[in-house]
Amino acid sequence: MRLSQLFTKTIREAPKDEVALNAILLTRAGFIHKNLAGVYTILPLGMRVMHKTEQIVREEMNAVGGQEMVMNALQEKSIWEKTGRWATYKGTMYQFADPDGREVGLAPTHEEVIGSIATKYITSYKDLPKAVYQFQTKYRHEARPRSGLLRGREFRMKDLYSFHTDARDLDRYYKEVGKAYKKVFDRIGLETIYTETSGGVFTKEFTHEFQVPCKTGEDTIFYCQGGEFSQNKEIYKGEKKCPKGHAITSSRAIEVGNIFKLGTTYSEPLGLFYSDRKGAKKPVIMASYGIGITRLIATCAEVFHDEKGLIWPASVAPYQVHLMSLGEGKVRKAADTLYESLTKEGVEVLYDDRDVQAGEKFADADLIGIPWRVVVSDKTLAKGAVELKRRDKDRVEIYRPLLADPKEVRRKRAEEGKAMKKGGSDAAVEA
């Protein structure tokens, strides 16, 4: 993508109506646009991050047997009345009468919908277990949305629902999905802590969250250094001892995923039953598992940044290389050729071909936060080289093979990949 053709532009000043760091950085860099309080448009750069994030999640959900689908956002009142949540969700769910006078709501979650659908396809123990998931826009009324993409009134979410014959099978799958979630966050490059918490309005049982330690996080967790224990402040009583003998540490954190054992809370009122081997009728055991996609994007912005701007993990960065031309004539021609060659080689390149000052180009590259910066100038061209710099490092390298033979970029990426410890800001360029 040539920067001169990109739909958006960077913004020098922080938006006056934003207080959340993720909203400020993502808005200034051109990833999102605020429409109204708690509602954002995901712009082209943001869409590339969202697609990559969703693909990581998709691959791990498929790996644990999840089947992708998409459910309706506009939901009928009747199924929510069956579970009693039409009334209890009144302050959170957008509820209104359509032009025909029918009362409907915008989906804040999908337990009622998927449970009702499942009654058509699950009737016997032979039909179980099953798991389905979706990527869906959710709608929840937040009274004072001030956290950018971390807590909005409209947000993108992955929700998985599983169906089982008994608690034992549910426990098995619950652990399997928990491991899959850990893989998702590891691939993105986020350190997470598996945390016990309240089930809230979803279930009376304790549930689990994946929390990312972050000083700007909305939650507070108490955990044991080295693992094996972590609780949200909602349930922490100060009585638990660390199994490894370490002190209990508290930290602000951002919740990026949660898993709930629902039991028969929704299946029984919705009429979701199956016949066991002896023909006895029993309620299906359910669970739900959520990952906030736009919340993940916001978390990356909160965790991976410096005073100059964003620093995207390579796994979800909108592009892998930020190429810029500092000059005209031979310099521009060499940069154009390199852009075409790298693109042909499968490298994702954002090419700053604009006729603006070098300082503006460097500032925009830092703000947008793509993992690698490649500069072509009179100085580098005289050496038959380019200037190569990682966004998260200060060192600038004069790299000759890249300009002479673009295929060398693959070797360079392979070398960096061997040293990569995780898919965060230490990640190498990927095709």
PECORLIN-V30692 format. One record per pair of residues at least 12 apart in sequence whose ideal C-beta (glycine too) atoms are under 10 Angstrom apart, sorted by the first residue. I is the first residue (numbers start at 1). GAP is how many residues later the second one is. Records with the same first field share a line. If there is no record, write none. Layout:
BEGIN
I: GAP ; GAP
END
This chain:
BEGIN
1: 43 ; 44 ; 47 ; 317 ; 318 ; 338 ; 342 ; 347 ; 348 ; 349 ; 350
2: 321 ; 334 ; 337 ; 347 ; 348 ; 349 ; 350 ; 351 ; 352
3: 319 ; 320 ; 321 ; 347 ; 348 ; 349 ; 350 ; 351 ; 353 ; 358 ; 361 ; 362 ; 365
4: 347 ; 348 ; 349 ; 350 ; 351 ; 352
5: 346 ; 348 ; 349
6: 24 ; 37 ; 38 ; 39 ; 344 ; 345 ; 346 ; 348 ; 362
7: 23 ; 36 ; 37 ; 38
8: 21 ; 22 ; 23 ; 24 ; 25 ; 35 ; 36 ; 37 ; 38
9: 21 ; 345 ; 355
10: 17 ; 18 ; 19 ; 20 ; 299 ; 350 ; 353 ; 354 ; 355 ; 357 ; 358
11: 13 ; 16 ; 17 ; 18 ; 19 ; 356
12: 16 ; 348 ; 351 ; 352 ; 355
13: 15
14: 13 ; 14
15: 12 ; 13 ; 18 ; 19
17: 17 ; 20 ; 129
18: 16 ; 128 ; 129 ; 130
19: 127 ; 128 ; 129
20: 125 ; 126 ; 127 ; 128 ; 129 ; 130 ; 131 ; 196 ; 198 ; 278 ; 281 ; 282
21: 126 ; 127 ; 129 ; 193 ; 194 ; 195 ; 277 ; 280 ; 281 ; 284
22: 125 ; 126 ; 127 ; 128 ; 194 ; 232 ; 272 ; 273 ; 275 ; 276 ; 277 ; 278 ; 279 ; 280 ; 281 ; 283 ; 288
23: 17 ; 122 ; 123 ; 124 ; 125 ; 126 ; 127 ; 129 ; 275 ; 278
24: 124 ; 277 ; 281
25: 123 ; 273 ; 275 ; 276 ; 277 ; 279 ; 280 ; 284 ; 285 ; 342 ; 343 ; 344
26: 14 ; 16 ; 17 ; 19 ; 20 ; 23 ; 122 ; 123 ; 268 ; 271 ; 272 ; 274 ; 275 ; 284
27: 13 ; 16 ; 121
28: 281 ; 282 ; 339 ; 340
29: 14 ; 16 ; 17 ; 272 ; 276 ; 280 ; 281 ; 283 ; 289 ; 335 ; 337 ; 338 ; 339 ; 340
30: 13 ; 14 ; 15 ; 16 ; 288 ; 334 ; 337 ; 338
31: 12 ; 13 ; 14 ; 15 ; 16 ; 17 ; 18 ; 19 ; 118 ; 266 ; 270 ; 279 ; 281 ; 287 ; 337 ; 338
32: 13 ; 14 ; 116 ; 117 ; 262 ; 265 ; 266 ; 269
33: 13
34: 114 ; 118
35: 119
36: 109 ; 117 ; 118
37: 105 ; 107 ; 108 ; 109 ; 115 ; 116
38: 101 ; 102 ; 103 ; 104 ; 105 ; 106 ; 107 ; 108 ; 109 ; 110 ; 111 ; 113 ; 114 ; 115 ; 116 ; 117
39: 100 ; 106 ; 113 ; 114 ; 115 ; 116
40: 108 ; 109 ; 112 ; 113 ; 114 ; 115 ; 254 ; 258
41: 113
42: 107 ; 114 ; 251 ; 252 ; 255
44: 274
45: 265 ; 267 ; 272 ; 273 ; 274 ; 305 ; 323 ; 324 ; 325
46: 103 ; 248 ; 251 ; 272
47: 271
48: 268 ; 269 ; 270 ; 271 ; 300 ; 302
49: 244 ; 245 ; 247 ; 248 ; 251 ; 252 ; 261 ; 263 ; 264 ; 267 ; 268 ; 269
50: 85 ; 106 ; 243 ; 244 ; 246 ; 247 ; 266 ; 268
51: 242 ; 265 ; 267
52: 136 ; 245 ; 260 ; 261 ; 262 ; 263 ; 264 ; 265 ; 266 ; 296
53: 82 ; 103 ; 105 ; 131 ; 134 ; 135 ; 238 ; 240 ; 241 ; 243 ; 244 ; 247 ; 262 ; 263
54: 81 ; 102 ; 104 ; 237 ; 239 ; 242 ; 262
55: 260 ; 261
56: 127 ; 128 ; 129 ; 130 ; 131 ; 132 ; 235 ; 240 ; 259 ; 260 ; 367
57: 76 ; 78 ; 101 ; 103 ; 123 ; 124 ; 126 ; 127 ; 128 ; 130 ; 131 ; 200 ; 234 ; 236 ; 239
58: 75 ; 77 ; 100 ; 126
59: 121 ; 124 ; 125 ; 128
60: 98 ; 117 ; 119 ; 120 ; 121 ; 122 ; 123 ; 124 ; 125 ; 126 ; 127 ; 231
61: 70 ; 71 ; 72 ; 73 ; 74 ; 97 ; 99 ; 116 ; 119 ; 120 ; 123 ; 228 ; 230
62: 71 ; 118
63: 113 ; 116 ; 117 ; 120
64: 67 ; 69 ; 96 ; 98 ; 109 ; 112 ; 113 ; 114 ; 115 ; 116 ; 117 ; 119 ; 225
65: 64 ; 65 ; 66 ; 67 ; 95 ; 97 ; 108 ; 111 ; 112 ; 115
66: 64 ; 65 ; 66 ; 67 ; 68 ; 92 ; 94 ; 95 ; 96 ; 111 ; 114 ; 223
67: 63 ; 64 ; 65 ; 66 ; 67 ; 93
68: 64 ; 65 ; 66 ; 67 ; 90 ; 92
69: 45 ; 48 ; 63 ; 64 ; 65 ; 66 ; 67 ; 92
70: 63 ; 64 ; 65 ; 66
71: 36 ; 39 ; 42 ; 43 ; 46 ; 61 ; 63 ; 65 ; 88 ; 90
72: 35 ; 38 ; 41 ; 45 ; 64
73: 32 ; 33 ; 34 ; 35 ; 37 ; 40 ; 63 ; 64 ; 65 ; 66 ; 81
74: 24 ; 30 ; 31 ; 32 ; 33 ; 65
75: 18 ; 20 ; 29 ; 30 ; 31 ; 32 ; 33 ; 34 ; 35 ; 37 ; 38 ; 41
76: 26 ; 27 ; 28 ; 29 ; 36 ; 37 ; 40
77: 18 ; 20 ; 25 ; 26 ; 27 ; 28
78: 24 ; 25 ; 34 ; 38
79: 32 ; 33 ; 34 ; 36 ; 37 ; 38 ; 187 ; 190 ; 191
80: 13 ; 15 ; 23 ; 24 ; 25 ; 27 ; 31 ; 32 ; 33
81: 22 ; 31 ; 188
82: 30 ; 33 ; 34 ; 184 ; 186 ; 187 ; 188 ; 189
83: 28 ; 29 ; 32 ; 182 ; 183 ; 184 ; 185 ; 186 ; 187
84: 181 ; 185
85: 20 ; 23 ; 24 ; 26 ; 27 ; 116 ; 117 ; 181 ; 184
86: 17 ; 19 ; 26
88: 113
89: 16 ; 19 ; 20 ; 51 ; 52 ; 112
90: 15 ; 51
91: 49 ; 50 ; 52
92: 13 ; 16 ; 17 ; 47 ; 48 ; 49 ; 50 ; 51 ; 109
93: 12 ; 13 ; 14 ; 15 ; 16 ; 46 ; 47 ; 48
94: 12 ; 13 ; 14 ; 45 ; 46 ; 47 ; 59 ; 60
95: 46
105: 34
106: 31 ; 32 ; 33 ; 34 ; 35 ; 47 ; 48
107: 29 ; 30 ; 31 ; 32 ; 33 ; 50 ; 52
108: 30 ; 31 ; 32 ; 33 ; 49 ; 93
109: 27 ; 29 ; 30 ; 31 ; 48 ; 50 ; 92 ; 93 ; 179 ; 181
110: 22 ; 24 ; 26 ; 28 ; 47 ; 49 ; 51 ; 178 ; 180
111: 48 ; 50 ; 91 ; 92 ; 149 ; 151 ; 154 ; 155 ; 156 ; 159 ; 175 ; 177
112: 154 ; 157 ; 158
113: 21 ; 23 ; 48 ; 157
114: 18 ; 19 ; 20 ; 45 ; 46 ; 47 ; 49 ; 152 ; 156 ; 158 ; 172 ; 174
115: 46 ; 48 ; 147 ; 150 ; 151 ; 152 ; 153 ; 154 ; 155 ; 156 ; 157 ; 169 ; 171
116: 150 ; 154 ; 155 ; 156
117: 15 ; 44 ; 153 ; 155
118: 12 ; 14 ; 43 ; 45 ; 148 ; 149 ; 152 ; 153 ; 154 ; 156 ; 166 ; 168
119: 148 ; 151 ; 152 ; 153 ; 154 ; 165
120: 152
121: 42
122: 41 ; 145 ; 150 ; 151 ; 152 ; 162
123: 149 ; 150 ; 151 ; 152 ; 158 ; 161
124: 41 ; 150 ; 151 ; 152 ; 153 ; 155
125: 40 ; 41 ; 149 ; 150 ; 151 ; 152 ; 153 ; 155 ; 157 ; 159
126: 39 ; 148 ; 149 ; 151
127: 36 ; 38 ; 147 ; 148 ; 157
128: 34 ; 35 ; 36 ; 37 ; 38 ; 41 ; 146 ; 148 ; 156 ; 157
129: 33 ; 34 ; 35 ; 36 ; 37 ; 40 ; 41 ; 43 ; 44 ; 155 ; 156
130: 31 ; 32 ; 33 ; 34 ; 154
131: 29 ; 30 ; 31 ; 32 ; 33 ; 42 ; 45 ; 46 ; 156 ; 158
132: 27 ; 28 ; 29 ; 30 ; 31
133: 25 ; 26 ; 27 ; 28 ; 29 ; 44 ; 155 ; 156 ; 157 ; 158
134: 23 ; 24 ; 25 ; 26 ; 27
135: 21 ; 22 ; 23 ; 24 ; 156 ; 158
136: 19 ; 20 ; 21 ; 22 ; 23 ; 157
137: 17 ; 18 ; 19 ; 20 ; 156 ; 157
138: 14 ; 15 ; 16 ; 17 ; 18 ; 19 ; 21 ; 152 ; 154 ; 156
139: 13 ; 14 ; 15 ; 16
140: 12 ; 13 ; 14 ; 15
141: 12
142: 12 ; 13
147: 69 ; 70 ; 71 ; 107 ; 148 ; 151 ; 155
148: 146 ; 147 ; 149 ; 150 ; 153 ; 154
149: 143 ; 144 ; 145 ; 146 ; 147 ; 148 ; 149 ; 150 ; 152 ; 153
150: 64 ; 66 ; 67 ; 68 ; 104 ; 105 ; 106 ; 142 ; 144 ; 145 ; 146 ; 147 ; 148 ; 149 ; 151 ; 152
151: 67 ; 103 ; 104 ; 141 ; 143 ; 144 ; 147
152: 140 ; 142 ; 143 ; 146
154: 140
155: 137 ; 138 ; 139 ; 140 ; 143
156: 135 ; 136 ; 137 ; 138 ; 139 ; 140 ; 141
157: 133 ; 134 ; 135 ; 136 ; 137 ; 138 ; 139
158: 26 ; 99 ; 131 ; 132 ; 133 ; 134 ; 135 ; 138
159: 99 ; 129 ; 130 ; 131 ; 132 ; 133
160: 13 ; 17 ; 20 ; 21 ; 99 ; 127 ; 128 ; 129 ; 130 ; 131
161: 99 ; 101 ; 105 ; 125 ; 126 ; 127 ; 128 ; 129
162: 12 ; 14 ; 15 ; 97 ; 99 ; 100 ; 122 ; 123 ; 124 ; 125 ; 126 ; 127
163: 99 ; 104 ; 109 ; 111 ; 121 ; 122 ; 123 ; 124
164: 97 ; 99 ; 110 ; 120 ; 121 ; 122 ; 123
165: 109 ; 111 ; 112 ; 117 ; 119 ; 120
166: 110 ; 116 ; 118 ; 119
167: 94 ; 96 ; 118
168: 117
169: 116
170: 91 ; 92 ; 93 ; 115 ; 116 ; 117
171: 90 ; 114 ; 116
173: 112 ; 114 ; 116
174: 33 ; 34 ; 85 ; 86 ; 87 ; 113 ; 115
175: 84
177: 80 ; 82 ; 110 ; 112
178: 16 ; 30 ; 32 ; 79 ; 81 ; 111
180: 77 ; 109
181: 13 ; 27 ; 28 ; 29 ; 75 ; 76 ; 77 ; 78 ; 108 ; 109 ; 110
182: 12 ; 28 ; 75
184: 26 ; 72 ; 73 ; 107 ; 112
185: 25 ; 27 ; 71 ; 72 ; 106 ; 111 ; 114 ; 238
186: 129 ; 236 ; 237 ; 238
187: 126 ; 128 ; 129 ; 235 ; 236 ; 237 ; 240
188: 24 ; 68 ; 108 ; 109 ; 111 ; 112 ; 116 ; 125 ; 127 ; 128 ; 234 ; 235 ; 236 ; 239
189: 111 ; 114 ; 115 ; 123 ; 124 ; 125 ; 126 ; 127 ; 231 ; 232 ; 233 ; 234 ; 235 ; 236 ; 237 ; 238
190: 20 ; 22 ; 23 ; 24 ; 64 ; 66 ; 67 ; 106 ; 109 ; 110 ; 113 ; 114 ; 123 ; 232 ; 233 ; 234
191: 20 ; 21 ; 22 ; 23 ; 112 ; 231 ; 233
192: 17 ; 18 ; 19 ; 20 ; 21 ; 38 ; 61 ; 62 ; 63 ; 64 ; 65 ; 107
193: 16 ; 17 ; 18 ; 19 ; 20 ; 28 ; 30 ; 31 ; 34 ; 36 ; 37 ; 58 ; 60
194: 14 ; 15 ; 16 ; 17 ; 29 ; 33 ; 34 ; 35 ; 36 ; 63 ; 65
195: 12 ; 13 ; 14 ; 15 ; 16 ; 24 ; 26 ; 27 ; 28 ; 34 ; 35 ; 36 ; 37 ; 40 ; 41 ; 58 ; 60 ; 63
196: 12 ; 13 ; 25 ; 27 ; 33 ; 34 ; 35 ; 36 ; 38 ; 39 ; 40 ; 44
197: 12 ; 14 ; 22 ; 24 ; 33 ; 34 ; 35 ; 36 ; 37 ; 38 ; 39 ; 58 ; 61
198: 33 ; 34 ; 36 ; 37
199: 59 ; 61 ; 62 ; 63 ; 64 ; 66
200: 34 ; 58 ; 60
202: 56 ; 58 ; 59 ; 60 ; 63 ; 64 ; 86 ; 88
203: 57 ; 58 ; 59 ; 60 ; 62 ; 63 ; 83 ; 84 ; 85
204: 57 ; 58 ; 59 ; 61
205: 55 ; 56 ; 57 ; 58 ; 60
206: 25 ; 26 ; 28 ; 29 ; 54 ; 55
207: 25 ; 51 ; 52 ; 53 ; 54 ; 55 ; 80 ; 81 ; 82
208: 22 ; 24 ; 49 ; 50 ; 51 ; 52 ; 53 ; 81
209: 12 ; 21 ; 22 ; 23 ; 44 ; 45 ; 46 ; 47 ; 48 ; 49 ; 50 ; 51 ; 81
210: 43 ; 44 ; 45 ; 46 ; 47 ; 48 ; 49 ; 81
211: 12 ; 19 ; 21 ; 40 ; 41 ; 42 ; 43 ; 44 ; 45 ; 46 ; 47
212: 39 ; 40 ; 41 ; 42 ; 43 ; 44 ; 45 ; 83 ; 84 ; 87 ; 88 ; 90 ; 91
213: 36 ; 38 ; 39 ; 40 ; 41 ; 90
214: 37 ; 38 ; 39 ; 40 ; 85 ; 88 ; 89
215: 36 ; 37 ; 38 ; 87 ; 88
216: 36 ; 37 ; 38 ; 83 ; 86 ; 87
217: 34 ; 35 ; 36 ; 37 ; 38 ; 82 ; 85 ; 86
218: 34 ; 35 ; 36 ; 37
219: 13 ; 14 ; 15 ; 32 ; 33 ; 34 ; 35 ; 36
220: 12 ; 13 ; 14 ; 16 ; 30 ; 31 ; 32 ; 33
221: 12 ; 13 ; 15 ; 28 ; 29 ; 30 ; 31 ; 32 ; 34
222: 13 ; 14 ; 15 ; 16 ; 18 ; 20 ; 26 ; 27 ; 28 ; 29
223: 13 ; 17 ; 19 ; 23 ; 25 ; 26 ; 27 ; 28 ; 30
224: 16 ; 17 ; 18 ; 19 ; 20 ; 21 ; 22 ; 23 ; 24 ; 25
225: 17 ; 19 ; 21 ; 22 ; 23 ; 24
226: 16 ; 17 ; 18 ; 19 ; 20
227: 15 ; 16 ; 17 ; 19
228: 14 ; 15 ; 16 ; 18
229: 12 ; 13 ; 14 ; 15 ; 17 ; 19
230: 18 ; 19 ; 21 ; 23
231: 17
232: 21 ; 23
233: 17 ; 20
236: 12 ; 14
253: 46
254: 38 ; 41 ; 42 ; 44 ; 45 ; 48 ; 49
255: 35 ; 37 ; 40 ; 44
256: 34 ; 35 ; 36 ; 37 ; 39 ; 40 ; 42 ; 43 ; 44
257: 32 ; 33 ; 34 ; 35 ; 38 ; 39
258: 30 ; 31 ; 32 ; 33 ; 34
259: 28 ; 29 ; 30 ; 31 ; 32
260: 26 ; 27 ; 28 ; 29 ; 30
261: 24 ; 25 ; 26 ; 27
262: 22 ; 23 ; 24 ; 25 ; 26
263: 20 ; 21 ; 22 ; 23 ; 24
264: 18 ; 19 ; 20 ; 21 ; 22
265: 18 ; 21
266: 17 ; 18 ; 20 ; 22
267: 15 ; 16 ; 17 ; 18 ; 19
268: 15 ; 16
269: 14
270: 13 ; 14 ; 16
271: 12
272: 12 ; 13 ; 14
296: 20
297: 15 ; 19
300: 12 ; 13 ; 15 ; 16 ; 17 ; 69 ; 124 ; 125
301: 68
303: 121 ; 122
304: 12 ; 13 ; 65 ; 87 ; 88 ; 120 ; 121
305: 62 ; 64 ; 120
306: 60 ; 63 ; 85 ; 86 ; 119
307: 59
308: 54 ; 55 ; 57 ; 58 ; 59 ; 61 ; 83
309: 54 ; 55 ; 56 ; 57 ; 58 ; 59 ; 60 ; 82
310: 56 ; 57 ; 58 ; 59 ; 60 ; 81 ; 115
311: 55 ; 58 ; 59 ; 60 ; 79 ; 80 ; 81 ; 113 ; 114
312: 56 ; 57 ; 58 ; 59 ; 79 ; 80 ; 112 ; 113 ; 115
313: 56 ; 58 ; 79 ; 109 ; 110 ; 111 ; 112 ; 113 ; 114
314: 56 ; 57 ; 58 ; 76 ; 77 ; 99 ; 102 ; 103 ; 106 ; 109 ; 110 ; 111 ; 112 ; 113 ; 114 ; 115 ; 116
315: 56 ; 107 ; 108 ; 109 ; 112 ; 115
316: 107 ; 108 ; 111
317: 31 ; 33 ; 51 ; 52 ; 53 ; 54 ; 55 ; 74 ; 108 ; 110 ; 112 ; 113
318: 30 ; 32 ; 50 ; 51 ; 52
319: 28 ; 29 ; 30 ; 31 ; 32 ; 49 ; 51 ; 52 ; 53 ; 110
320: 22 ; 26 ; 27 ; 28 ; 29 ; 30 ; 50 ; 51 ; 52 ; 89 ; 93 ; 107 ; 108 ; 109 ; 110 ; 111
321: 17 ; 18 ; 21 ; 22 ; 26 ; 27 ; 28 ; 29 ; 30 ; 49 ; 50 ; 51 ; 52 ; 53 ; 67 ; 81 ; 88 ; 92 ; 108
322: 27 ; 28 ; 29 ; 30 ; 39 ; 40 ; 42 ; 43 ; 44 ; 46 ; 47 ; 48 ; 49 ; 50 ; 51 ; 52 ; 53 ; 67 ; 69
323: 12 ; 13 ; 15 ; 16 ; 19 ; 20 ; 24 ; 26 ; 27 ; 28 ; 29 ; 30 ; 42 ; 47 ; 49 ; 50 ; 51 ; 52 ; 53 ; 63
324: 26 ; 27 ; 28 ; 29 ; 30 ; 34 ; 37 ; 38 ; 40 ; 41 ; 49 ; 50 ; 51 ; 52 ; 53 ; 62 ; 63
325: 13 ; 14 ; 26 ; 27 ; 28 ; 29 ; 30 ; 33 ; 36 ; 49 ; 50 ; 51 ; 52
326: 26 ; 31 ; 32 ; 35 ; 36 ; 49 ; 50 ; 51 ; 52 ; 53 ; 54 ; 55 ; 61
327: 31 ; 49 ; 50 ; 51 ; 52 ; 53 ; 54
328: 27 ; 50
329: 49 ; 52
330: 46 ; 48 ; 51 ; 52
331: 45 ; 46 ; 47 ; 48 ; 49 ; 50
332: 21 ; 23 ; 44
333: 43 ; 48
334: 42 ; 43 ; 46 ; 47 ; 50 ; 52 ; 69
335: 16 ; 17 ; 18 ; 39 ; 40 ; 41 ; 42 ; 46 ; 51 ; 68
336: 15 ; 17 ; 40
337: 39 ; 66 ; 69
338: 13 ; 36 ; 38 ; 48 ; 64 ; 65 ; 68 ; 71
339: 12 ; 14 ; 35 ; 37 ; 67
340: 66
341: 61 ; 62 ; 64 ; 65 ; 66 ; 68
342: 32 ; 60 ; 64 ; 65 ; 67 ; 87 ; 89
343: 63
344: 62 ; 63
345: 61 ; 62 ; 63 ; 64 ; 65 ; 86
346: 63 ; 64 ; 84 ; 85
347: 25 ; 27 ; 59 ; 62 ; 63 ; 66 ; 82 ; 83 ; 84
348: 22 ; 81 ; 82 ; 83
349: 21 ; 23 ; 25
350: 14 ; 15 ; 18 ; 20
351: 23
352: 12 ; 13 ; 16 ; 21 ; 23
358: 17 ; 19
361: 12 ; 14
362: 13 ; 27
365: 24 ; 26
366: 25
368: 23
369: 22 ; 23 ; 56
370: 21 ; 59
371: 19 ; 20 ; 21 ; 45 ; 54 ; 55 ; 56 ; 57 ; 58 ; 59
372: 16 ; 17 ; 18 ; 19 ; 37 ; 40 ; 41 ; 44 ; 56 ; 57
373: 13 ; 14 ; 15 ; 16 ; 17 ; 18 ; 23
374: 12 ; 13 ; 14 ; 15 ; 25 ; 28 ; 29 ; 35 ; 55
375: 12 ; 13 ; 14 ; 21
376: 26 ; 27
379: 19
380: 18 ; 19 ; 20 ; 22 ; 23
381: 22
383: 15 ; 16 ; 17 ; 20
384: 16 ; 17 ; 19 ; 20
385: 12 ; 13 ; 14 ; 15 ; 16 ; 17 ; 18 ; 19
386: 12 ; 13 ; 14 ; 15 ; 16 ; 17 ; 18
387: 12 ; 15
388: 12 ; 14 ; 21 ; 24 ; 41
390: 26 ; 35 ; 36 ; 37 ; 38 ; 39
391: 34
392: 32 ; 33 ; 34 ; 35
393: 32 ; 33
397: 15
399: 13
409: 20 ; 22
410: 19 ; 21
412: 16 ; 17
413: 14 ; 15 ; 16 ; 17 ; 18
414: 14 ; 15
415: 13
416: 12 ; 13 ; 14
417: 12 ; 13
END
